[in-house]
Amino acid sequence: MPVSKGILKIRFNQDHGCFICAMESGVQVYNVEPLAEKGRIDFDLVGGVGCAEMLGRSNLIALIGGGQAPKFPDRNVMIWDDKKRKFVYEFGFPSRVVTVRMRRDNIFVLFSRLVVILMSEIHVFSFPDNPEQLASIATAPNPRGLCEVCSSVDCQLMAFPGSQKGTVQIVDLLSTKAPDRAATEIICHVHQHVVSFISMNQSGTLVATCSTKGTLIRIHNTQTRNLVAEFRRGADSANIYCLNFSLDSAFLCCSSDKGTVHIFAVKEQSLNKKSSLAQVSLLGMTMGPYVDSQWGLAQFSLPNESPCVCAFIGDKKSVVAICTDGTLHKYGFTTEGNSTRESYDVFLNIGDDQM
């Protein structure tokens, strides 16, 4: 994401109820609804931070140094305990860490996983109690650090780009030490072009992907590899910033550099729009896959085409877009395809006195 007002990267936590900003000036954590600052780690403690990941709503945050004045090298993953107000673990690697993911293995923070993504490797650790490396997986070059881990305590699937262009590899973290681990891996051929974004639903049953072309979003079943849905974001190529399922997997939202957030119906796909030319197809004329594509159920545009991440708010038909210009946009939508702005805030203006 482009830098704006010192924000280097924005990331939701696993239930999309909070988001964390990695910044030139440190780290700031916010609650989504109601919008409130929940914490911060100042520059004098961490310097510039290029990537930050929350472990649910716990006090543990994983950080990677970045920006113009980092305090820590980008080869290290630092674990910050916000309750103790200090770093409690440091994981070092021989090359730059691209990004990091965390998940809980059960309802207790004591049993969790730390996933560290390098350019051509993924390392999996148990933590925070007695950290131990569980697996080291060689991958194809992964400069975007694409990797998603299911957040459900009942599923430990991890998805990342496969060795062949346009594929996604799915691995069960429970089997990473097994001698026959390769037999438990699933390869999905999802796009003709290089995969540029991967998202997994809460239960780990579905994986959504897009390619560097950015026109089509495909959803596959993680067990059978079957195509569940194909959605068209648009006709022009785009850089996809974010894909996220709703908590019940009924909807999917997508943001891109076109400045528009699209919402698709996953469970009731008949709700999605079709091209007006699709009526011609019904008369017996073949118009091609473009006409037959499913378009978004609803969409809304953001001012200044600000880079953003987007997610659904709980079980409501509302989507929030968090932008790198420090603004938050909340839109409601209906199954008829209407969208209405519900709120607008400048979250960077929220101070400690409003926590």
Secondary structure by P-SEA (a helix, b strand, c coil): cccccccccccccccccbbbbbcccbbbbbbcccccccccccccccccccbbbbcccccbbbbbbbcccccccccbbbbbccccccccccccccccccbbbbbbcccccccbbbbbbcccbbbbbbccccccccccccccccccbbbbbbccccccccccccccccbbbbbcccccccccccccbbbbbcccccccbbbbcccccccccccccccbbbbbccccccccbbbbccccccccccccccccccbbbbbccccbbbbbbcccccccccccaaaaaaaccccccccccccccccccccccccccccccccccbbbbbbccbbbbbbbbcccbbbbbcccccccccccccc
